[in-house]
Amino acid sequence: MLAIIGGTGLTRLSTLAVAHREVVRTPYGEPSAALIFGQLNGRDAVFLARHGHGHTIPPHRVNYRANLWALKERGATAVVAVASVGAIKDCAPGDLVVPHQLIDYTAGRAHTFFDGGDQQVIHVDFTHPYTPARAAIHSASASTSSSGSSRVMVPRTSAQLRAVAAITRANSSAPQTTLSGP
């Protein structure tokens, strides 16, 4: 089942034929919002508002572990996370940009489900943070741009991000990408 995580600008999915809503409890606390299950173009899908209903949770307070755990627990096998981002170069307002890589400048956010203790430590290869299916999405639309992406928690200047060849900047994708895993 496809999971869609909506960010700023996508707090509800109007094309989802809603079947039911479910509040999920997780070992990591509460997800940002109830999961909304339904059909999207005849296929099962689930939607989650990353910043909560009413857009009340800032990026540094989103419980990414609870969000991803809840989606997987309820049957999601793929995640598409939508985010509003700032363009550094080569993008115009309204462009659909599909990242292929990321640079993570965030700190203080949980990036793993494996915190030691009774759990075995797991190492995940992050060389290619996005799945090959991303290429299919890119190929399906002539209006998309492929990009490297920078995820920032504190303000960084465009000049600093251009120096590392970033194309966009956003606040949420690094934790979501690492927690989605292989």
N, CA and C atoms as an extended XYZ file, in Angstrom:
546
Properties=species:S:1:pos:R:3:atomname:S:1:resname:S:1:resid:I:1 pbc="F F F"
N         0.849       -1.172        0.000 N   MET     1
C         0.000        0.000        0.000 CA  MET     1
C         0.899        1.240        0.000 C   MET     1
N         0.498        2.226       -0.746 N   LEU     2
C         1.236        3.481       -0.844 CA  LEU     2
C         0.867        4.394        0.317 C   LEU     2
N         1.877        4.939        0.982 N   ALA     3
C         1.681        5.958        2.007 CA  ALA     3
C         2.111        7.294        1.421 C   ALA     3
N         1.296        8.297        1.657 N   ILE     4
C         1.625        9.651        1.215 CA  ILE     4
C         1.697       10.522        2.460 C   ILE     4
N         2.849       11.142        2.663 N   ILE     5
C         3.025       12.070        3.773 CA  ILE     5
C         2.960       13.470        3.190 C   ILE     5
N         1.971       14.222        3.626 N   GLY     6
C         1.802       15.582        3.133 CA  GLY     6
C         2.457       16.574        4.066 C   GLY     6
N         3.096       17.562        3.491 N   GLY     7
C         3.750       18.601        4.277 CA  GLY     7
C         3.047       19.926        4.095 C   GLY     7
N         3.790       21.005        4.271 N   THR     8
C         3.238       22.335        4.081 CA  THR     8
C         2.682       22.430        2.661 C   THR     8
N         1.456       22.856        2.534 N   GLY     9
C         0.828       22.972        1.226 CA  GLY     9
C         0.041       21.731        0.836 C   GLY     9
N         0.231       20.620        1.529 N   LEU    10
C        -0.541       19.399        1.248 CA  LEU    10
C        -0.943       18.800        2.593 C   LEU    10
N        -1.937       19.421        3.219 N   THR    11
C        -2.380       18.966        4.536 CA  THR    11
C        -3.557       18.010        4.446 C   THR    11
N        -4.117       17.866        3.270 N   ARG    12
C        -5.143       16.858        3.012 CA  ARG    12
C        -5.040       16.465        1.548 C   ARG    12
N        -5.517       15.275        1.231 N   LEU    13
C        -5.408       14.746       -0.123 CA  LEU    13
C        -6.815       14.635       -0.696 C   LEU    13
N        -7.219       15.623       -1.491 N   SER    14
C        -8.597       15.702       -1.975 CA  SER    14
C        -8.958       14.572       -2.935 C   SER    14
N        -7.979       13.940       -3.567 N   THR    15
C        -8.275       12.856       -4.514 CA  THR    15
C        -8.363       11.485       -3.854 C   THR    15
N        -8.171       11.422       -2.541 N   LEU    16
C        -8.260       10.159       -1.806 CA  LEU    16
C        -9.721        9.894       -1.456 C   LEU    16
N       -10.274        8.762       -1.949 N   ALA    17
C       -11.630        8.346       -1.589 CA  ALA    17
C       -11.532        7.708       -0.198 C   ALA    17
N       -11.865        8.477        0.828 N   VAL    18
C       -11.629        8.078        2.217 CA  VAL    18
C       -12.540        6.924        2.621 C   VAL    18
N       -11.921        5.877        3.190 N   ALA    19
C       -12.659        4.735        3.724 CA  ALA    19
C       -12.792        4.859        5.239 C   ALA    19
N       -11.677        5.190        5.916 N   HIS    20
C       -11.721        5.376        7.363 CA  HIS    20
C       -10.467        6.090        7.852 C   HIS    20
N       -10.565        6.584        9.078 N   ARG    21
C        -9.436        7.213        9.761 CA  ARG    21
C        -9.073        6.336       10.941 C   ARG    21
N        -7.785        6.319       11.282 N   GLU    22
C        -7.352        5.496       12.401 CA  GLU    22
C        -6.276        6.223       13.194 C   GLU    22
N        -6.483        6.310       14.502 N   VAL    23
C        -5.469        6.838       15.401 CA  VAL    23
C        -4.612        5.649       15.807 C   VAL    23
N        -3.313        5.743       15.601 N   VAL    24
C        -2.395        4.639       15.868 CA  VAL    24
C        -1.488        5.016       17.031 C   VAL    24
N        -1.349        4.100       17.959 N   ARG    25
C        -0.399        4.264       19.056 CA  ARG    25
C         0.871        3.520       18.666 C   ARG    25
N         2.024        4.090       18.964 N   THR    26
C         3.289        3.457       18.592 CA  THR    26
C         4.215        3.416       19.792 C   THR    26
N         5.267        2.598       19.732 N   PRO    27
C         6.260        2.604       20.812 CA  PRO    27
C         7.021        3.928       20.905 C   PRO    27
N         6.867        4.785       19.908 N   TYR    28
C         7.600        6.047       19.839 CA  TYR    28
C         6.713        7.254       20.117 C   TYR    28
N         5.506        7.012       20.588 N   GLY    29
C         4.580        8.096       20.852 CA  GLY    29
C         3.541        8.203       19.757 C   GLY    29
N         2.905        9.339       19.716 N   GLU    30
C         1.806        9.553       18.770 CA  GLU    30
C         2.315       10.095       17.445 C   GLU    30
N         1.778        9.573       16.338 N   PRO    31
C         2.074       10.182       15.031 CA  PRO    31
C         1.511       11.605       14.979 C   PRO    31
N         1.869       12.324       13.943 N   SER    32
C         1.433       13.710       13.787 CA  SER    32
C        -0.075       13.861       13.700 C   SER    32
N        -0.753       12.859       13.170 N   ALA    33
C        -2.194       12.930       12.965 CA  ALA    33
C        -2.731       11.514       12.779 C   ALA    33
N        -4.045       11.411       12.738 N   ALA    34
C        -4.668       10.132       12.420 CA  ALA    34
C        -4.296        9.746       10.989 C   ALA    34
N        -4.151        8.451       10.739 N   LEU    35
C        -3.923        7.966        9.381 CA  LEU    35
C        -5.262        7.948        8.658 C   LEU    35
N        -5.254        8.379        7.416 N   ILE    36
C        -6.479        8.412        6.621 CA  ILE    36
C        -6.332        7.389        5.498 C   ILE    36
N        -7.147        6.343        5.541 N   PHE    37
C        -7.085        5.245        4.580 CA  PHE    37
C        -8.141        5.431        3.501 C   PHE    37
N        -7.820        4.980        2.287 N   GLY    38
C        -8.787        5.043        1.210 CA  GLY    38
C        -8.225        4.509       -0.089 C   GLY    38
N        -8.839        4.927       -1.167 N   GLN    39
C        -8.432        4.526       -2.503 CA  GLN    39
C        -7.968        5.760       -3.271 C   GLN    39
N        -6.871        5.582       -3.979 N   LEU    40
C        -6.320        6.629       -4.828 CA  LEU    40
C        -6.140        6.015       -6.206 C   LEU    40
N        -6.918        6.460       -7.169 N   ASN    41
C        -6.896        5.876       -8.515 CA  ASN    41
C        -7.086        4.367       -8.474 C   ASN    41
N        -7.999        3.898       -7.617 N   GLY    42
C        -8.321        2.485       -7.537 CA  GLY    42
C        -7.344        1.643       -6.741 C   GLY    42
N        -6.375        2.255       -6.106 N   ARG    43
C        -5.382        1.511       -5.312 CA  ARG    43
C        -5.450        1.947       -3.848 C   ARG    43
N        -5.185        0.992       -2.954 N   ASP    44
C        -5.165        1.295       -1.522 CA  ASP    44
C        -4.067        2.304       -1.226 C   ASP    44
N        -4.394        3.269       -0.384 N   ALA    45
C        -3.433        4.298        0.002 CA  ALA    45
C        -3.761        4.779        1.405 C   ALA    45
N        -2.767        5.356        2.042 N   VAL    46
C        -2.951        5.967        3.353 CA  VAL    46
C        -2.257        7.324        3.338 C   VAL    46
N        -2.903        8.312        3.945 N   PHE    47
C        -2.371        9.671        3.972 CA  PHE    47
C        -2.097       10.079        5.418 C   PHE    47
N        -0.986       10.796        5.615 N   LEU    48
C        -0.641       11.337        6.924 CA  LEU    48
C        -0.197       12.784        6.754 C   LEU    48
N        -0.810       13.671        7.530 N   ALA    49
C        -0.413       15.086        7.529 CA  ALA    49
C         0.792       15.242        8.460 C   ALA    49
N         1.989       15.436        7.893 N   ARG    50
C         3.240       15.494        8.657 CA  ARG    50
C         3.192       16.509        9.795 C   ARG    50
N         2.613       17.666        9.545 N   HIS    51
C         2.603       18.747       10.528 CA  HIS    51
C         1.305       18.782       11.332 C   HIS    51
N         0.524       17.690       11.266 N   GLY    52
C        -0.736       17.597       11.996 CA  GLY    52
C        -1.860       18.285       11.246 C   GLY    52
N        -3.085       17.952       11.645 N   HIS    53
C        -4.238       18.648       11.055 CA  HIS    53
C        -4.207       20.081       11.554 C   HIS    53
N        -4.340       21.007       10.658 N   GLY    54
C        -4.242       22.418       11.005 CA  GLY    54
C        -2.818       22.948       10.974 C   GLY    54
N        -1.870       22.120       10.545 N   HIS    55
C        -0.472       22.522       10.390 CA  HIS    55
C         0.062       23.175       11.658 C   HIS    55
N         0.069       22.411       12.760 N   THR    56
C         0.441       22.958       14.062 CA  THR    56
C         1.783       22.456       14.596 C   THR    56
N         2.413       21.506       13.905 N   ILE    57
C         3.671       20.924       14.398 CA  ILE    57
C         4.826       21.407       13.520 C   ILE    57
N         5.787       22.148       14.079 N   PRO    58
C         6.926       22.608       13.270 CA  PRO    58
C         7.854       21.427       12.944 C   PRO    58
N         8.677       21.557       11.895 N   PRO    59
C         9.520       20.436       11.445 CA  PRO    59
C        10.390       19.814       12.530 C   PRO    59
N        10.946       20.615       13.420 N   HIS    60
C        11.829       20.066       14.449 CA  HIS    60
C        11.076       19.363       15.571 C   HIS    60
N         9.746       19.432       15.571 N   ARG    61
C         8.928       18.753       16.584 CA  ARG    61
C         8.133       17.569       16.017 C   ARG    61
N         8.239       17.312       14.729 N   VAL    62
C         7.527       16.176       14.129 CA  VAL    62
C         8.105       14.888       14.697 C   VAL    62
N         7.243       13.960       15.086 N   ASN    63
C         7.677       12.669       15.599 CA  ASN    63
C         7.838       11.717       14.397 C   ASN    63
N         8.954       11.828       13.711 N   TYR    64
C         9.186       11.055       12.489 CA  TYR    64
C         9.159        9.554       12.753 C   TYR    64
N         9.703        9.119       13.874 N   ARG    65
C         9.696        7.685       14.178 CA  ARG    65
C         8.268        7.174       14.329 C   ARG    65
N         7.448        7.880       15.070 N   ALA    66
C         6.055        7.455       15.236 CA  ALA    66
C         5.328        7.450       13.893 C   ALA    66
N         5.566        8.471       13.071 N   ASN    67
C         4.904        8.536       11.763 CA  ASN    67
C         5.248        7.333       10.890 C   ASN    67
N         6.551        7.065       10.746 N   LEU    68
C         6.973        5.964        9.868 CA  LEU    68
C         6.600        4.604       10.447 C   LEU    68
N         6.715        4.449       11.753 N   TRP    69
C         6.352        3.178       12.392 CA  TRP    69
C         4.875        2.894       12.179 C   TRP    69
N         4.018        3.913       12.387 N   ALA    70
C         2.568        3.750       12.219 CA  ALA    70
C         2.220        3.351       10.787 C   ALA    70
N         2.836        4.017        9.823 N   LEU    71
C         2.542        3.700        8.418 CA  LEU    71
C         2.944        2.264        8.079 C   LEU    71
N         4.135        1.861        8.495 N   LYS    72
C         4.585        0.504        8.206 CA  LYS    72
C         3.717       -0.522        8.927 C   LYS    72
N         3.386       -0.266       10.175 N   GLU    73
C         2.567       -1.176       10.974 CA  GLU    73
C         1.192       -1.386       10.346 C   GLU    73
N         0.690       -0.378        9.670 N   ARG    74
C        -0.638       -0.475        9.063 CA  ARG    74
C        -0.593       -0.883        7.585 C   ARG    74
N         0.580       -1.339        7.125 N   GLY    75
C         0.642       -1.969        5.808 CA  GLY    75
C         1.284       -1.184        4.686 C   GLY    75
N         1.824       -0.021        4.968 N   ALA    76
C         2.478        0.751        3.902 CA  ALA    76
C         3.755        0.038        3.455 C   ALA    76
N         3.920       -0.081        2.149 N   THR    77
C         5.118       -0.700        1.582 CA  THR    77
C         5.972        0.298        0.813 C   THR    77
N         5.435        1.479        0.579 N   ALA    78
C         6.169        2.542       -0.116 CA  ALA    78
C         5.681        3.877        0.436 C   ALA    78
N         6.591        4.852        0.477 N   VAL    79
C         6.248        6.171        0.999 CA  VAL    79
C         6.635        7.229       -0.022 C   VAL    79
N         5.703        8.128       -0.291 N   VAL    80
C         5.992        9.337       -1.047 CA  VAL    80
C         5.748       10.494       -0.089 C   VAL    80
N         6.791       11.248        0.194 N   ALA    81
C         6.679       12.377        1.112 CA  ALA    81
C         6.766       13.670        0.313 C   ALA    81
N         5.765       14.492        0.448 N   VAL    82
C         5.685       15.752       -0.289 CA  VAL    82
C         6.112       16.881        0.639 C   VAL    82
N         6.944       17.777        0.143 N   ALA    83
C         7.419       18.886        0.958 CA  ALA    83
C         7.495       20.157        0.135 C   ALA    83
N         7.204       21.259        0.778 N   SER    84
C         7.471       22.561        0.169 CA  SER    84
C         8.908       22.884        0.516 C   SER    84
N         9.669       23.315       -0.476 N   VAL    85
C        11.088       23.549       -0.263 CA  VAL    85
C        11.490       24.900       -0.815 C   VAL    85
N        12.635       25.340       -0.379 N   GLY    86
C        13.223       26.551       -0.947 CA  GLY    86
C        14.166       26.160       -2.056 C   GLY    86
N        14.105       26.884       -3.146 N   ALA    87
C        14.989       26.596       -4.282 CA  ALA    87
C        16.307       27.322       -4.091 C   ALA    87
N        17.384       26.619       -4.363 N   ILE    88
C        18.712       27.224       -4.325 CA  ILE    88
C        19.120       27.613       -5.742 C   ILE    88
N        18.860       26.736       -6.699 N   LYS    89
C        19.142       27.045       -8.100 CA  LYS    89
C        18.347       26.101       -9.002 C   LYS    89
N        18.174       26.469      -10.234 N   ASP    90
C        17.575       25.629      -11.272 CA  ASP    90
C        16.135       25.209      -11.011 C   ASP    90
N        15.403       25.909      -10.148 N   CYS    91
C        14.008       25.566       -9.872 CA  CYS    91
C        13.179       26.843       -9.844 C   CYS    91
N        11.927       26.704      -10.268 N   ALA    92
C        11.003       27.830      -10.218 CA  ALA    92
C         9.793       27.427       -9.380 C   ALA    92
N         9.066       28.388       -8.828 N   PRO    93
C         7.857       28.042       -8.064 CA  PRO    93
C         6.934       27.163       -8.906 C   PRO    93
N         6.437       26.102       -8.279 N   GLY    94
C         5.543       25.169       -8.971 CA  GLY    94
C         6.236       23.978       -9.590 C   GLY    94
N         7.569       23.997       -9.689 N   ASP    95
C         8.291       22.841      -10.235 CA  ASP    95
C         8.159       21.648       -9.297 C   ASP    95
N         8.053       20.475       -9.878 N   LEU    96
C         8.098       19.232       -9.118 CA  LEU    96
C         9.534       18.745       -9.169 C   LEU    96
N        10.171       18.676       -8.011 N   VAL    97
C        11.575       18.273       -7.932 CA  VAL    97
C        11.639       16.937       -7.206 C   VAL    97
N        12.258       15.962       -7.829 N   VAL    98
C        12.404       14.633       -7.246 CA  VAL    98
C        13.868       14.455       -6.868 C   VAL    98
N        14.183       14.462       -5.562 N   PRO    99
C        15.585       14.381       -5.160 CA  PRO    99
C        16.190       13.005       -5.400 C   PRO    99
N        17.488       12.975       -5.598 N   HIS   100
C        18.202       11.708       -5.736 CA  HIS   100
C        19.241       11.541       -4.636 C   HIS   100
N        19.515       12.604       -3.895 N   GLN   101
C        20.529       12.554       -2.856 CA  GLN   101
C        20.187       13.620       -1.831 C   GLN   101
N        20.772       13.552       -0.633 N   LEU   102
C        20.553       14.614        0.333 CA  LEU   102
C        21.802       14.863        1.161 C   LEU   102
N        21.872       16.068        1.668 N   ILE   103
C        22.921       16.486        2.587 CA  ILE   103
C        22.190       16.861        3.865 C   ILE   103
N        22.560       16.266        4.974 N   ASP   104
C        21.815       16.474        6.214 CA  ASP   104
C        22.579       17.372        7.169 C   ASP   104
N        22.058       18.564        7.413 N   TYR   105
C        22.639       19.488        8.381 CA  TYR   105
C        21.827       19.518        9.679 C   TYR   105
N        20.842       18.637        9.806 N   THR   106
C        20.007       18.658       10.997 CA  THR   106
C        20.738       18.056       12.187 C   THR   106
N        20.234       18.347       13.377 N   ALA   107
C        20.797       17.794       14.609 CA  ALA   107
C        19.673       17.634       15.616 C   ALA   107
N        19.822       16.661       16.484 N   GLY   108
C        18.865       16.504       17.561 CA  GLY   108
C        17.583       15.788       17.191 C   GLY   108
N        17.499       15.224       16.005 N   ARG   109
C        16.304       14.484       15.603 CA  ARG   109
C        16.633       12.999       15.557 C   ARG   109
N        15.675       12.186       15.932 N   ALA   110
C        15.875       10.736       15.892 CA  ALA   110
C        15.926       10.271       14.438 C   ALA   110
N        17.038        9.630       14.068 N   HIS   111
C        17.225        9.143       12.706 CA  HIS   111
C        17.243        7.624       12.630 C   HIS   111
N        16.916        6.958       13.748 N   THR   112
C        16.966        5.501       13.759 CA  THR   112
C        15.933        4.948       14.731 C   THR   112
N        15.517        3.715       14.483 N   PHE   113
C        14.673        2.989       15.430 CA  PHE   113
C        15.535        2.186       16.401 C   PHE   113
N        16.822        2.100       16.138 N   PHE   114
C        17.730        1.234       16.886 CA  PHE   114
C        18.608        2.069       17.814 C   PHE   114
N        18.185        2.202       19.050 N   ASP   115
C        18.887        3.036       20.014 CA  ASP   115
C        19.743        2.249       20.988 C   ASP   115
N        20.018        0.983       20.674 N   GLY   116
C        20.827        0.167       21.589 CA  GLY   116
C        19.955       -0.436       22.662 C   GLY   116
N        20.498       -0.557       23.862 N   GLY   117
C        19.758       -1.199       24.943 CA  GLY   117
C        19.532       -2.663       24.601 C   GLY   117
N        18.304       -3.084       24.617 N   ASP   118
C        17.961       -4.469       24.299 CA  ASP   118
C        17.948       -4.733       22.793 C   ASP   118
N        18.018       -3.689       21.992 N   GLN   119
C        17.944       -3.841       20.542 CA  GLN   119
C        19.334       -4.012       19.951 C   GLN   119
N        19.400       -4.884       18.958 N   GLN   120
C        20.643       -5.048       18.217 CA  GLN   120
C        20.891       -3.790       17.387 C   GLN   120
N        22.123       -3.344       17.340 N   VAL   121
C        22.466       -2.186       16.519 CA  VAL   121
C        22.451       -2.613       15.057 C   VAL   121
N        21.800       -1.826       14.217 N   ILE   122
C        21.675       -2.115       12.789 CA  ILE   122
C        22.325       -0.979       12.011 C   ILE   122
N        23.121       -1.315       11.023 N   HIS   123
C        23.735       -0.321       10.146 CA  HIS   123
C        23.051       -0.396        8.793 C   HIS   123
N        22.661        0.746        8.265 N   VAL   124
C        21.946        0.798        7.002 CA  VAL   124
C        22.775        1.596        6.000 C   VAL   124
N        22.964        1.038        4.818 N   ASP   125
C        23.687        1.735        3.751 CA  ASP   125
C        22.830        2.903        3.265 C   ASP   125
N        23.377        4.092        3.323 N   PHE   126
C        22.648        5.295        2.942 CA  PHE   126
C        23.259        5.946        1.698 C   PHE   126
N        24.033        5.148        0.943 N   THR   127
C        24.672        5.663       -0.265 CA  THR   127
C        23.642        6.220       -1.239 C   THR   127
N        22.548        5.496       -1.400 N   HIS   128
C        21.450        5.907       -2.281 CA  HIS   128
C        20.198        6.023       -1.418 C   HIS   128
N        19.924        7.205       -0.870 N   PRO   129
C        18.849        7.335        0.105 CA  PRO   129
C        17.443        7.148       -0.463 C   PRO   129
N        17.297        7.285       -1.757 N   TYR   130
C        15.984        7.131       -2.365 CA  TYR   130
C        15.968        5.883       -3.232 C   TYR   130
N        14.829        5.218       -3.291 N   THR   131
C        14.722        3.946       -3.990 CA  THR   131
C        14.779        4.125       -5.508 C   THR   131
N        15.077        3.032       -6.226 N   PRO   132
C        15.067        3.096       -7.689 CA  PRO   132
C        13.707        3.466       -8.267 C   PRO   132
N        12.644        3.260       -7.507 N   ALA   133
C        11.315        3.644       -8.001 CA  ALA   133
C        11.238        5.132       -8.268 C   ALA   133
N        12.103        5.916       -7.589 N   ARG   134
C        12.152        7.351       -7.819 CA  ARG   134
C        12.433        7.658       -9.282 C   ARG   134
N        13.272        6.824       -9.886 N   ALA   135
C        13.602        7.032      -11.301 CA  ALA   135
C        12.374        6.874      -12.174 C   ALA   135
N        11.502        5.953      -11.804 N   ALA   136
C        10.268        5.751      -12.571 CA  ALA   136
C         9.366        6.975      -12.461 C   ALA   136
N         9.300        7.567      -11.270 N   ILE   137
C         8.507        8.783      -11.085 CA  ILE   137
C         9.084        9.897      -11.941 C   ILE   137
N        10.403       10.034      -11.923 N   HIS   138
C        11.061       11.066      -12.705 CA  HIS   138
C        10.795       10.863      -14.196 C   HIS   138
N        10.887        9.633      -14.669 N   SER   139
C        10.699        9.340      -16.084 CA  SER   139
C         9.262        9.558      -16.536 C   SER   139
N         8.317        9.424      -15.605 N   ALA   140
C         6.902        9.508      -15.965 CA  ALA   140
C         6.441       10.931      -16.234 C   ALA   140
N         7.224       11.918      -15.836 N   SER   141
C         6.796       13.294      -15.983 CA  SER   141
C         7.903       14.145      -16.578 C   SER   141
N         7.599       14.750      -17.696 N   ALA   142
C         8.593       15.607      -18.347 CA  ALA   142
C         8.812       16.892      -17.563 C   ALA   142
N         7.883       17.222      -16.642 N   SER   143
C         8.007       18.492      -15.926 CA  SER   143
C         8.778       18.369      -14.621 C   SER   143
N         9.287       17.180      -14.300 N   THR   144
C        10.037       17.031      -13.058 CA  THR   144
C        11.492       17.372      -13.265 C   THR   144
N        12.135       17.725      -12.182 N   SER   145
C        13.574       17.934      -12.174 CA  SER   145
C        14.177       16.972      -11.181 C   SER   145
N        15.320       16.402      -11.515 N   SER   146
C        16.033       15.567      -10.569 CA  SER   146
C        17.012       16.459       -9.836 C   SER   146
N        17.172       16.227       -8.534 N   SER   147
C        18.034       17.148       -7.813 CA  SER   147
C        18.793       16.480       -6.698 C   SER   147
N        19.874       17.129       -6.331 N   GLY   148
C        20.472       16.894       -5.032 CA  GLY   148
C        19.706       17.781       -4.089 C   GLY   148
N        19.664       17.452       -2.827 N   SER   149
C        18.833       18.203       -1.914 CA  SER   149
C        19.559       18.394       -0.594 C   SER   149
N        19.359       19.515        0.019 N   SER   150
C        19.944       19.779        1.323 CA  SER   150
C        18.823       19.874        2.330 C   SER   150
N        18.970       19.214        3.463 N   ARG   151
C        17.968       19.282        4.525 CA  ARG   151
C        18.580       20.089        5.658 C   ARG   151
N        17.944       21.187        6.018 N   VAL   152
C        18.532       22.050        7.027 CA  VAL   152
C        17.577       22.269        8.184 C   VAL   152
N        18.120       22.433        9.373 N   MET   153
C        17.304       22.709       10.541 CA  MET   153
C        17.439       24.172       10.959 C   MET   153
N        18.593       24.720       10.764 N   VAL   154
C        18.811       26.127       11.078 CA  VAL   154
C        18.997       26.873        9.758 C   VAL   154
N        18.687       28.166        9.727 N   PRO   155
C        18.844       28.893        8.465 CA  PRO   155
C        20.274       28.812        7.926 C   PRO   155
N        20.396       28.512        6.684 N   ARG   156
C        21.676       28.516        5.976 CA  ARG   156
C        21.482       29.435        4.772 C   ARG   156
N        22.514       30.095        4.377 N   THR   157
C        22.380       30.973        3.232 CA  THR   157
C        22.392       30.159        1.944 C   THR   157
N        21.802       30.699        0.928 N   SER   158
C        21.825       30.052       -0.378 CA  SER   158
C        23.254       29.877       -0.871 C   SER   158
N        24.123       30.852       -0.575 N   ALA   159
C        25.522       30.752       -1.006 CA  ALA   159
C        26.198       29.547       -0.364 C   ALA   159
N        25.945       29.303        0.929 N   GLN   160
C        26.526       28.136        1.598 CA  GLN   160
C        26.040       26.836        0.954 C   GLN   160
N        24.778       26.770        0.630 N   LEU   161
C        24.227       25.543        0.050 CA  LEU   161
C        24.662       25.356       -1.403 C   LEU   161
N        24.804       26.453       -2.154 N   ARG   162
C        25.305       26.343       -3.530 CA  ARG   162
C        26.727       25.795       -3.529 C   ARG   162
N        27.496       26.132       -2.507 N   ALA   163
C        28.889       25.679       -2.427 CA  ALA   163
C        28.985       24.155       -2.344 C   ALA   163
N        27.943       23.502       -1.852 N   VAL   164
C        27.948       22.034       -1.787 CA  VAL   164
C        27.022       21.440       -2.852 C   VAL   164
N        26.684       22.218       -3.860 N   ALA   165
C        25.889       21.798       -5.024 CA  ALA   165
C        24.458       21.429       -4.677 C   ALA   165
N        23.898       22.003       -3.621 N   ALA   166
C        22.498       21.741       -3.295 CA  ALA   166
C        21.593       22.457       -4.285 C   ALA   166
N        20.430       21.869       -4.538 N   ILE   167
C        19.469       22.471       -5.452 CA  ILE   167
C        18.237       22.959       -4.701 C   ILE   167
N        17.831       22.240       -3.663 N   THR   168
C        16.699       22.667       -2.845 CA  THR   168
C        17.086       22.612       -1.380 C   THR   168
N        16.268       23.248       -0.545 N   ARG   169
C        16.453       23.115        0.900 CA  ARG   169
C        15.095       22.866        1.538 C   ARG   169
N        15.077       21.995        2.535 N   ALA   170
C        13.845       21.628        3.224 CA  ALA   170
C        14.187       21.229        4.649 C   ALA   170
N        13.167       20.921        5.423 N   ASN   171
C        13.391       20.646        6.832 CA  ASN   171
C        13.051       19.228        7.273 C   ASN   171
N        12.350       18.451        6.479 N   SER   172
C        11.780       17.211        6.989 CA  SER   172
C        12.322       15.917        6.407 C   SER   172
N        12.914       15.947        5.258 N   SER   173
C        13.177       14.694        4.557 CA  SER   173
C        14.303       13.842        5.109 C   SER   173
N        15.302       14.427        5.759 N   ALA   174
C        16.412       13.600        6.250 CA  ALA   174
C        15.946       12.552        7.254 C   ALA   174
N        15.217       12.926        8.306 N   PRO   175
C        14.766       11.882        9.231 CA  PRO   175
C        13.805       10.883        8.568 C   PRO   175
N        12.911       11.390        7.734 N   GLN   176
C        11.961       10.479        7.070 CA  GLN   176
C        12.697        9.493        6.179 C   GLN   176
N        13.687        9.961        5.458 N   THR   177
C        14.405        9.096        4.533 CA  THR   177
C        15.196        8.030        5.279 C   THR   177
N        15.915        8.415        6.323 N   THR   178
C        16.692        7.426        7.063 CA  THR   178
C        15.804        6.428        7.774 C   THR   178
N        14.682        6.871        8.317 N   LEU   179
C        13.771        5.968        9.030 CA  LEU   179
C        13.013        5.049        8.081 C   LEU   179
N        12.818        5.479        6.842 N   SER   180
C        12.139        4.615        5.865 CA  SER   180
C        12.984        3.411        5.528 C   SER   180
N        14.309        3.600        5.577 N   GLY   181
C        15.248        2.494        5.383 CA  GLY   181
C        15.108        1.791        4.052 C   GLY   181
N        15.868        0.689        3.918 N   PRO   182
C        15.849       -0.041        2.651 CA  PRO   182
C        14.602       -0.868        2.501 C   PRO   182
